[in-house]
Amino acid sequence: MGDDQSCREVERFDVVVIGSGIGGMCSAAWLASAGLTVAVLERSRHLGGRASHRVRRDAVVTTGAIMIPMGPGSAIRQAFDAVGAEMNMIDTTGRMRYRLAHGDYDLPPGGGGLYGMIEFALEGDVDQAQALFARFREAMGWWTPLDSITMREWLDQYTDNEKVKSLFNGYTAALMGVGIHEMGAGTFFQFLKGSSKGSQFGLAAEGNGDLMASLAGGLESHGATILRRTQVNEIVVENNRVVGVRVVTDGQERVISTDYVLSNTGPDRTVELAGGDDAFESSYIARLRTQDHAATIFHVSFLMDRPLIDDLDGSLVLGNNTNLIYLEIPSNISPHIAPPGRHLHTAYGAPVDSANVDYQGELDNTLAELEQNFPGVLEEAEFVVKAMHRGRSPGMHRWVGRTMPVTTPIRGLYNVGDGCTAPGTIGTEGAASSARLATSHLLERHRR
């Protein structure tokens, strides 16, 4: 359907998906492929949320996500496959470089990266590296630590080397949006175990928006309806069961009837739309309000006449800074996403304390640390994005390891997205994994 599709033409759907982020779109894919009638409601004219792109100064610039899982075991890949949608990707698996104050380290192509990272941080002290690596192997095998301690506290047991801690802090902040002092040790090792099992990542060759357009085409070929510029004002609940959603499109208000709602708006917003705290059983609200911090991410994208690093065709994770954690040069991977003769760069920063963020100060410091790492960049660069992903559009709606379940106390109401990721998953893959959990639960009950 076109962008100007009016809600007055809509009557009833088996399922309504609120929000077209990766969690919402993957949910719609599985449900449409199962034969249910599905409507995806998106308030903007763009699909994908943080997994989309905008064109800025003729460059294809991400709205957030940059490394997209693409292997056969990925929930994202499986959702695309469910509706026959193509993923036009460039594989960058394993192309990761780590920076500390004493130098850079490239992951070896043949494996052994975790040990190599530890030895690099310890500046070649083989005895210390082997001893600490043995502790990592134990934590990934016989005894996985509990989340009763943080990853920082786990490391403190076995090493007093701050460079090791800086390396892993950069790693967790770059991939998960929080530092090692904010992440449970168990959560860290769950992710590490999962990511060591042949994970594949890549860059969308034509930009993330191209991926979302491909997935949207697959949805529509399976009978799904996508309504853009549609604002959801209420999830209508009667007798503790979802019965519809109240929406506005082009000034027209209507209640769309449905038995199921999958909300990709974040757990807090879902509660607001469904009637507030009093509409939900108290244990759910107690968990929602406990350590309910979102993960803020600072995002800058810029163009230059030269690449900052000629041979960087993957990711640079920085553990030598306070805020700056990540750099990628997408045009080194897919040259045509930048204008001829220009080079597109994307960098991210994370707060020191995700529960108490100095937004402007830490964004400014992210830029200052970019200059410290690459002298002259602030003068040479043409910035096309300087953003803080926060509030209702954060980097992630909940800290990794402190997410909500996909089910809710209201029958027929589900959450999907990065606020309710499956254990051991993060980011876009975590959002897609939540969709897989929610749709499996929904389909099991729908078929009874």
Stockholm file with secondary structure:
# STOCKHOLM 1.0

chainA/1-448         MGDDQSCREVERFDVVVIGSGIGGMCSAAWLASAGLTVAVLERSRHLGGRASHRVRRDAVVTTGAIMIPMGPGSAIRQAFDAVGAEMNMIDTTGRMRYRLAHGDYDLPPGGGGLYGMIEFALEGDVDQAQALFARFREAMGWWTPLDSITMREWLDQYTDNEKVKSLFNGYTAALMGVGIHEMGAGTFFQFLKGSSKGSQFGLAAEGNGDLMASLAGGLESHGATILRRTQVNEIVVENNRVVGVRVVTDGQERVISTDYVLSNTGPDRTVELAGGDDAFESSYIARLRTQDHAATIFHVSFLMDRPLIDDLDGSLVLGNNTNLIYLEIPSNISPHIAPPGRHLHTAYGAPVDSANVDYQGELDNTLAELEQNFPGVLEEAEFVVKAMHRGRSPGMHRWVGRTMPVTTPIRGLYNVGDGCTAPGTIGTEGAASSARLATSHLLERHRR
#=GR chainA/1-448 SS CCTTCCGGGCCEEEEEEECCBHHHHHHHHHHHHTTCCEEEECSSSCSBGGGCEEEETTEEEESSCCSEECSTTCHHHHHHHHTTCCCCEEECTTCEEEEETTEEEECCTTSCHHHHHHHHHTTTCHHHHHHHHHHHHHHHTTCCCCTTSBHHHHHHHHCCCHHHHHHHHHHHHHHHSSCTTSSBHHHHHHHHHHHTTTCCEEEETTCHHHHHHHHHHHHHHTTCEEECSEEEEEEEEETTEEEEEEEEETTEEEEEEEEEEEECSCHHHHHHHTTCGGGSCHHHHHHHTSSCCCBCEEEEEEEESSCSSTTCCSEEEECSSSSEEEEECHHHHSGGGSCTTCEEEEEEECCSSTTSCCHHHHHHHHHHHHHHHSTTHHHHCEEEEEEEECTTSCSBSSCTTCCCCSBCSSBTEEECSTTSCCTTCCHHHHHHHHHHHHHHHHHHHHTC
#=GC SS_cons         CCTTCCGGGCCEEEEEEECCBHHHHHHHHHHHHTTCCEEEECSSSCSBGGGCEEEETTEEEESSCCSEECSTTCHHHHHHHHTTCCCCEEECTTCEEEEETTEEEECCTTSCHHHHHHHHHTTTCHHHHHHHHHHHHHHHTTCCCCTTSBHHHHHHHHCCCHHHHHHHHHHHHHHHSSCTTSSBHHHHHHHHHHHTTTCCEEEETTCHHHHHHHHHHHHHHTTCEEECSEEEEEEEEETTEEEEEEEEETTEEEEEEEEEEEECSCHHHHHHHTTCGGGSCHHHHHHHTSSCCCBCEEEEEEEESSCSSTTCCSEEEECSSSSEEEEECHHHHSGGGSCTTCEEEEEEECCSSTTSCCHHHHHHHHHHHHHHHSTTHHHHCEEEEEEEECTTSCSBSSCTTCCCCSBCSSBTEEECSTTSCCTTCCHHHHHHHHHHHHHHHHHHHHTC
//
